[in-house]
Amino acid sequence: MADPKSKKETPNIDIYKAWCKGCGICAAFCPTGALARDEAGFPYVKEPEKCINCGWCEIRCPDFAITVKQRNDDKKVREEGEEATQQ
């Protein structure tokens, strides 16, 4: 059973505004409401702690303007990169 004291890592959600056309598909498909739309219709991360890292926003985005990564993945990539440069 999971340790109730351990804190869940919040995923890193990147929205590339230059690629986004503001269709709202990502916010519409977000099952937890972590994403919302601003006054202009563009998405933003409203409540990052609600993100469950399901990837629906990333999969559904027609412009590839959003990515979701577990923060641990970023650390692993950096560590692997450091190991490769040390060899």
N, CA, C and O atoms as a GROMACS GRO file, in nm:
protein
  348
    1MET      N    1   0.084  -0.117   0.000
    1MET     CA    2   0.000   0.000   0.000
    1MET      C    3   0.089   0.124   0.000
    1MET      O    4   0.197   0.124   0.058
    2ALA      N    5   0.042   0.228  -0.066
    2ALA     CA    6   0.120   0.352  -0.076
    2ALA      C    7   0.126   0.422   0.058
    2ALA      O    8   0.032   0.418   0.138
    3ASP      N    9   0.237   0.486   0.081
    3ASP     CA   10   0.257   0.560   0.205
    3ASP      C   11   0.177   0.690   0.199
    3ASP      O   12   0.205   0.775   0.113
    4PRO      N   13   0.078   0.710   0.287
    4PRO     CA   14  -0.004   0.830   0.281
    4PRO      C   15   0.074   0.958   0.311
    4PRO      O   16   0.028   1.068   0.278
    5LYS      N   17   0.190   0.945   0.374
    5LYS     CA   18   0.269   1.063   0.405
    5LYS      C   19   0.350   1.112   0.285
    5LYS      O   20   0.389   1.229   0.281
    6SER      N   21   0.374   1.022   0.186
    6SER     CA   22   0.453   1.064   0.071
    6SER      C   23   0.372   1.159  -0.016
    6SER      O   24   0.253   1.138  -0.040
    7LYS      N   25   0.439   1.263  -0.062
    7LYS     CA   26   0.373   1.365  -0.142
    7LYS      C   27   0.384   1.330  -0.290
    7LYS      O   28   0.492   1.294  -0.338
    8LYS      N   29   0.274   1.342  -0.360
    8LYS     CA   30   0.272   1.314  -0.503
    8LYS      C   31   0.347   1.425  -0.577
    8LYS      O   32   0.326   1.543  -0.551
    9GLU      N   33   0.433   1.385  -0.669
    9GLU     CA   34   0.505   1.482  -0.752
    9GLU      C   35   0.407   1.544  -0.850
    9GLU      O   36   0.332   1.473  -0.917
   10THR      N   37   0.406   1.676  -0.859
   10THR     CA   38   0.322   1.745  -0.954
   10THR      C   39   0.388   1.741  -1.091
   10THR      O   40   0.505   1.780  -1.103
   11PRO      N   41   0.317   1.696  -1.195
   11PRO     CA   42   0.378   1.692  -1.328
   11PRO      C   43   0.412   1.832  -1.379
   11PRO      O   44   0.353   1.931  -1.336
   12ASN      N   45   0.506   1.837  -1.470
   12ASN     CA   46   0.546   1.962  -1.532
   12ASN      C   47   0.467   1.975  -1.661
   12ASN      O   48   0.485   1.897  -1.754
   13ILE      N   49   0.379   2.075  -1.668
   13ILE     CA   50   0.295   2.097  -1.786
   13ILE      C   51   0.349   2.219  -1.859
   13ILE      O   52   0.352   2.330  -1.805
   14ASP      N   53   0.392   2.199  -1.983
   14ASP     CA   54   0.443   2.308  -2.066
   14ASP      C   55   0.345   2.338  -2.177
   14ASP      O   56   0.305   2.248  -2.251
   15ILE      N   57   0.306   2.465  -2.188
   15ILE     CA   58   0.218   2.508  -2.296
   15ILE      C   59   0.298   2.604  -2.384
   15ILE      O   60   0.342   2.709  -2.338
   16TYR      N   61   0.316   2.567  -2.510
   16TYR     CA   62   0.390   2.650  -2.605
   16TYR      C   63   0.292   2.748  -2.670
   16TYR      O   64   0.224   2.713  -2.766
   17LYS      N   65   0.287   2.868  -2.617
   17LYS     CA   66   0.189   2.967  -2.661
   17LYS      C   67   0.204   3.003  -2.808
   17LYS      O   68   0.105   3.036  -2.874
   18ALA      N   69   0.326   2.997  -2.861
   18ALA     CA   70   0.347   3.030  -3.001
   18ALA      C   71   0.280   2.929  -3.094
   18ALA      O   72   0.243   2.963  -3.206
   19TRP      N   73   0.266   2.806  -3.048
   19TRP     CA   74   0.204   2.701  -3.130
   19TRP      C   75   0.054   2.690  -3.107
   19TRP      O   76  -0.018   2.638  -3.192
   20CYS      N   77   0.007   2.738  -2.993
   20CYS     CA   78  -0.134   2.721  -2.953
   20CYS      C   79  -0.225   2.817  -3.029
   20CYS      O   80  -0.197   2.937  -3.039
   21LYS      N   81  -0.336   2.763  -3.083
   21LYS     CA   82  -0.433   2.848  -3.151
   21LYS      C   83  -0.555   2.878  -3.063
   21LYS      O   84  -0.648   2.947  -3.106
   22GLY      N   85  -0.554   2.827  -2.940
   22GLY     CA   86  -0.661   2.857  -2.846
   22GLY      C   87  -0.790   2.783  -2.871
   22GLY      O   88  -0.898   2.836  -2.845
   23CYS      N   89  -0.782   2.660  -2.922
   23CYS     CA   90  -0.904   2.584  -2.952
   23CYS      C   91  -0.974   2.534  -2.826
   23CYS      O   92  -1.096   2.513  -2.827
   24GLY      N   93  -0.899   2.515  -2.717
   24GLY     CA   94  -0.959   2.473  -2.591
   24GLY      C   95  -0.978   2.324  -2.574
   24GLY      O   96  -1.036   2.279  -2.475
   25ILE      N   97  -0.930   2.245  -2.670
   25ILE     CA   98  -0.946   2.100  -2.661
   25ILE      C   99  -0.878   2.045  -2.538
   25ILE      O  100  -0.932   1.957  -2.471
   26CYS      N  101  -0.759   2.094  -2.506
   26CYS     CA  102  -0.685   2.042  -2.391
   26CYS      C  103  -0.763   2.063  -2.261
   26CYS      O  104  -0.773   1.972  -2.179
   27ALA      N  105  -0.817   2.182  -2.243
   27ALA     CA  106  -0.894   2.212  -2.122
   27ALA      C  107  -1.023   2.131  -2.118
   27ALA      O  108  -1.066   2.087  -2.012
   28ALA      N  109  -1.084   2.111  -2.233
   28ALA     CA  110  -1.210   2.036  -2.240
   28ALA      C  111  -1.190   1.888  -2.203
   28ALA      O  112  -1.276   1.828  -2.141
   29PHE      N  113  -1.075   1.831  -2.243
   29PHE     CA  114  -1.050   1.690  -2.217
   29PHE      C  115  -0.984   1.663  -2.082
   29PHE      O  116  -0.973   1.547  -2.042
   30CYS      N  117  -0.941   1.766  -2.011
   30CYS     CA  118  -0.876   1.746  -1.881
   30CYS      C  119  -0.978   1.691  -1.781
   30CYS      O  120  -1.074   1.760  -1.748
   31PRO      N  121  -0.958   1.567  -1.734
   31PRO     CA  122  -1.058   1.505  -1.646
   31PRO      C  123  -1.064   1.563  -1.505
   31PRO      O  124  -1.161   1.542  -1.433
   32THR      N  125  -0.961   1.635  -1.465
   32THR     CA  126  -0.957   1.687  -1.328
   32THR      C  127  -0.975   1.838  -1.318
   32THR      O  128  -0.988   1.891  -1.208
   33GLY      N  129  -0.976   1.907  -1.431
   33GLY     CA  130  -0.989   2.052  -1.428
   33GLY      C  131  -0.860   2.124  -1.395
   33GLY      O  132  -0.863   2.238  -1.348
   34ALA      N  133  -0.748   2.060  -1.418
   34ALA     CA  134  -0.618   2.124  -1.391
   34ALA      C  135  -0.593   2.237  -1.490
   34ALA      O  136  -0.524   2.334  -1.458
   35LEU      N  137  -0.647   2.224  -1.611
   35LEU     CA  138  -0.631   2.327  -1.713
   35LEU      C  139  -0.758   2.410  -1.725
   35LEU      O  140  -0.868   2.360  -1.702
   36ALA      N  141  -0.739   2.536  -1.759
   36ALA     CA  142  -0.853   2.626  -1.781
   36ALA      C  143  -0.816   2.718  -1.897
   36ALA      O  144  -0.704   2.714  -1.947
   37ARG      N  145  -0.912   2.799  -1.939
   37ARG     CA  146  -0.888   2.894  -2.047
   37ARG      C  147  -0.896   3.037  -1.994
   37ARG      O  148  -0.981   3.068  -1.910
   38ASP      N  149  -0.806   3.122  -2.043
   38ASP     CA  150  -0.807   3.262  -2.000
   38ASP      C  151  -0.912   3.340  -2.080
   38ASP      O  152  -0.989   3.281  -2.157
   39GLU      N  153  -0.916   3.472  -2.062
   39GLU     CA  154  -1.016   3.556  -2.128
   39GLU      C  155  -1.007   3.548  -2.280
   39GLU      O  156  -1.108   3.560  -2.349
   40ALA      N  157  -0.887   3.527  -2.331
   40ALA     CA  158  -0.866   3.520  -2.476
   40ALA      C  159  -0.889   3.379  -2.530
   40ALA      O  160  -0.884   3.358  -2.651
   41GLY      N  161  -0.914   3.282  -2.443
   41GLY     CA  162  -0.941   3.146  -2.484
   41GLY      C  163  -0.820   3.054  -2.483
   41GLY      O  164  -0.830   2.937  -2.520
   42PHE      N  165  -0.705   3.107  -2.442
   42PHE     CA  166  -0.584   3.025  -2.439
   42PHE      C  167  -0.574   2.949  -2.308
   42PHE      O  168  -0.615   2.999  -2.203
   43PRO      N  169  -0.520   2.827  -2.313
   43PRO     CA  170  -0.511   2.745  -2.192
   43PRO      C  171  -0.402   2.791  -2.096
   43PRO      O  172  -0.302   2.849  -2.137
   44TYR      N  173  -0.424   2.764  -1.970
   44TYR     CA  174  -0.322   2.784  -1.868
   44TYR      C  175  -0.343   2.679  -1.759
   44TYR      O  176  -0.450   2.620  -1.748
   45VAL      N  177  -0.240   2.657  -1.680
   45VAL     CA  178  -0.247   2.558  -1.574
   45VAL      C  179  -0.311   2.625  -1.453
   45VAL      O  180  -0.248   2.706  -1.385
   46LYS      N  181  -0.436   2.592  -1.429
   46LYS     CA  182  -0.512   2.654  -1.321
   46LYS      C  183  -0.477   2.593  -1.186
   46LYS      O  184  -0.452   2.665  -1.089
   47GLU      N  185  -0.475   2.460  -1.180
   47GLU     CA  186  -0.446   2.390  -1.055
   47GLU      C  187  -0.352   2.272  -1.083
   47GLU      O  188  -0.398   2.160  -1.104
   48PRO      N  189  -0.220   2.298  -1.084
   48PRO     CA  190  -0.125   2.192  -1.119
   48PRO      C  191  -0.130   2.071  -1.027
   48PRO      O  192  -0.099   1.960  -1.069
   49GLU      N  193  -0.169   2.091  -0.902
   49GLU     CA  194  -0.175   1.978  -0.808
   49GLU      C  195  -0.286   1.879  -0.843
   49GLU      O  196  -0.284   1.766  -0.796
   50LYS      N  197  -0.382   1.921  -0.926
   50LYS     CA  198  -0.490   1.832  -0.968
   50LYS      C  199  -0.448   1.741  -1.085
   50LYS      O  200  -0.515   1.642  -1.112
   51CYS      N  201  -0.340   1.775  -1.153
   51CYS     CA  202  -0.297   1.698  -1.270
   51CYS      C  203  -0.259   1.556  -1.227
   51CYS      O  204  -0.182   1.536  -1.134
   52ILE      N  205  -0.314   1.458  -1.299
   52ILE     CA  206  -0.286   1.316  -1.269
   52ILE      C  207  -0.193   1.254  -1.372
   52ILE      O  208  -0.173   1.133  -1.373
   53ASN      N  209  -0.137   1.337  -1.460
   53ASN     CA  210  -0.040   1.293  -1.561
   53ASN      C  211  -0.102   1.192  -1.657
   53ASN      O  212  -0.034   1.098  -1.700
   54CYS      N  213  -0.229   1.210  -1.692
   54CYS     CA  214  -0.296   1.117  -1.783
   54CYS      C  215  -0.254   1.139  -1.928
   54CYS      O  216  -0.256   1.046  -2.008
   55GLY      N  217  -0.215   1.262  -1.962
   55GLY     CA  218  -0.169   1.292  -2.096
   55GLY      C  219  -0.277   1.321  -2.198
   55GLY      O  220  -0.246   1.336  -2.316
   56TRP      N  221  -0.403   1.329  -2.156
   56TRP     CA  222  -0.511   1.354  -2.251
   56TRP      C  223  -0.493   1.486  -2.323
   56TRP      O  224  -0.519   1.495  -2.443
   57CYS      N  225  -0.449   1.588  -2.253
   57CYS     CA  226  -0.430   1.720  -2.316
   57CYS      C  227  -0.324   1.711  -2.424
   57CYS      O  228  -0.340   1.767  -2.533
   58GLU      N  229  -0.216   1.644  -2.394
   58GLU     CA  230  -0.104   1.630  -2.489
   58GLU      C  231  -0.146   1.547  -2.611
   58GLU      O  232  -0.112   1.582  -2.724
   59ILE      N  233  -0.219   1.440  -2.589
   59ILE     CA  234  -0.263   1.352  -2.698
   59ILE      C  235  -0.363   1.423  -2.789
   59ILE      O  236  -0.356   1.409  -2.911
   60ARG      N  237  -0.454   1.498  -2.731
   60ARG     CA  238  -0.562   1.562  -2.808
   60ARG      C  239  -0.525   1.693  -2.875
   60ARG      O  240  -0.596   1.737  -2.966
   61CYS      N  241  -0.417   1.756  -2.834
   61CYS     CA  242  -0.380   1.886  -2.891
   61CYS      C  243  -0.344   1.872  -3.039
   61CYS      O  244  -0.248   1.801  -3.072
   62PRO      N  245  -0.418   1.938  -3.129
   62PRO     CA  246  -0.389   1.925  -3.272
   62PRO      C  247  -0.262   2.000  -3.314
   62PRO      O  248  -0.210   1.977  -3.423
   63ASP      N  249  -0.213   2.089  -3.230
   63ASP     CA  250  -0.096   2.170  -3.264
   63ASP      C  251   0.031   2.128  -3.190
   63ASP      O  252   0.136   2.192  -3.205
   64PHE      N  253   0.023   2.020  -3.113
   64PHE     CA  254   0.138   1.972  -3.033
   64PHE      C  255   0.192   2.083  -2.944
   64PHE      O  256   0.313   2.094  -2.924
   65ALA      N  257   0.102   2.164  -2.890
   65ALA     CA  258   0.142   2.282  -2.814
   65ALA      C  259   0.149   2.258  -2.663
   65ALA      O  260   0.176   2.351  -2.587
   66ILE      N  261   0.125   2.136  -2.619
   66ILE     CA  262   0.129   2.108  -2.475
   66ILE      C  263   0.200   1.976  -2.450
   66ILE      O  264   0.180   1.878  -2.521
   67THR      N  265   0.284   1.975  -2.347
   67THR     CA  266   0.351   1.852  -2.306
   67THR      C  267   0.336   1.835  -2.156
   67THR      O  268   0.332   1.932  -2.081
   68VAL      N  269   0.328   1.710  -2.115
   68VAL     CA  270   0.316   1.678  -1.973
   68VAL      C  271   0.426   1.579  -1.939
   68VAL      O  272   0.436   1.472  -2.000
   69LYS      N  273   0.508   1.614  -1.842
   69LYS     CA  274   0.616   1.524  -1.799
   69LYS      C  275   0.615   1.515  -1.647
   69LYS      O  276   0.590   1.613  -1.577
   70GLN      N  277   0.641   1.396  -1.600
   70GLN     CA  278   0.658   1.378  -1.456
   70GLN      C  279   0.789   1.445  -1.417
   70GLN      O  280   0.888   1.430  -1.488
   71ARG      N  281   0.792   1.517  -1.310
   71ARG     CA  282   0.914   1.587  -1.270
   71ARG      C  283   1.031   1.492  -1.250
   71ARG      O  284   1.146   1.530  -1.273
   72ASN      N  285   1.004   1.370  -1.207
   72ASN     CA  286   1.111   1.270  -1.191
   72ASN      C  287   1.178   1.242  -1.324
   72ASN      O  288   1.299   1.219  -1.329
   73ASP      N  289   1.102   1.244  -1.434
   73ASP     CA  290   1.158   1.218  -1.566
   73ASP      C  291   1.262   1.322  -1.602
   73ASP      O  292   1.365   1.288  -1.661
   74ASP      N  293   1.237   1.448  -1.567
   74ASP     CA  294   1.334   1.554  -1.595
   74ASP      C  295   1.464   1.528  -1.520
   74ASP      O  296   1.572   1.548  -1.575
   75LYS      N  297   1.452   1.483  -1.396
   75LYS     CA  298   1.572   1.455  -1.315
   75LYS      C  299   1.649   1.338  -1.376
   75LYS      O  300   1.772   1.342  -1.382
   76LYS      N  301   1.578   1.234  -1.420
   76LYS     CA  302   1.642   1.117  -1.480
   76LYS      C  303   1.719   1.157  -1.605
   76LYS      O  304   1.832   1.113  -1.626
   77VAL      N  305   1.657   1.239  -1.689
   77VAL     CA  306   1.722   1.281  -1.813
   77VAL      C  307   1.849   1.358  -1.782
   77VAL      O  308   1.952   1.335  -1.846
   78ARG      N  309   1.842   1.449  -1.684
   78ARG     CA  310   1.961   1.525  -1.646
   78ARG      C  311   2.070   1.434  -1.592
   78ARG      O  312   2.187   1.448  -1.627
   79GLU      N  313   2.032   1.339  -1.507
   79GLU     CA  314   2.129   1.246  -1.448
   79GLU      C  315   2.193   1.159  -1.557
   79GLU      O  316   2.314   1.137  -1.556
   80GLU      N  317   2.112   1.110  -1.650
   80GLU     CA  318   2.165   1.028  -1.759
   80GLU      C  319   2.259   1.110  -1.847
   80GLU      O  320   2.360   1.058  -1.894
   81GLY      N  321   2.226   1.235  -1.870
   81GLY     CA  322   2.310   1.322  -1.950
   81GLY      C  323   2.443   1.348  -1.881
   81GLY      O  324   2.547   1.353  -1.947
   82GLU      N  325   2.440   1.365  -1.748
   82GLU     CA  326   2.562   1.387  -1.672
   82GLU      C  327   2.651   1.262  -1.675
   82GLU      O  328   2.773   1.272  -1.684
   83GLU      N  329   2.588   1.144  -1.666
   83GLU     CA  330   2.662   1.018  -1.671
   83GLU      C  331   2.730   1.002  -1.806
   83GLU      O  332   2.845   0.959  -1.814
   84ALA      N  333   2.659   1.037  -1.913
   84ALA     CA  334   2.715   1.022  -2.047
   84ALA      C  335   2.834   1.115  -2.069
   84ALA      O  336   2.930   1.077  -2.136
   85THR      N  337   2.830   1.234  -2.014
   85THR     CA  338   2.940   1.329  -2.031
   85THR      C  339   3.061   1.292  -1.945
   85THR      O  340   3.173   1.332  -1.976
   86GLN      N  341   3.038   1.216  -1.840
   86GLN     CA  342   3.148   1.177  -1.752
   86GLN      C  343   3.227   1.059  -1.808
   86GLN      O  344   3.341   1.036  -1.768
   87GLN      N  345   3.168   0.985  -1.900
   87GLN     CA  346   3.235   0.865  -1.953
   87GLN      C  347   3.334   0.899  -2.060
   87GLN      O  348   3.398   0.809  -2.115
   0.00000   0.00000   0.00000
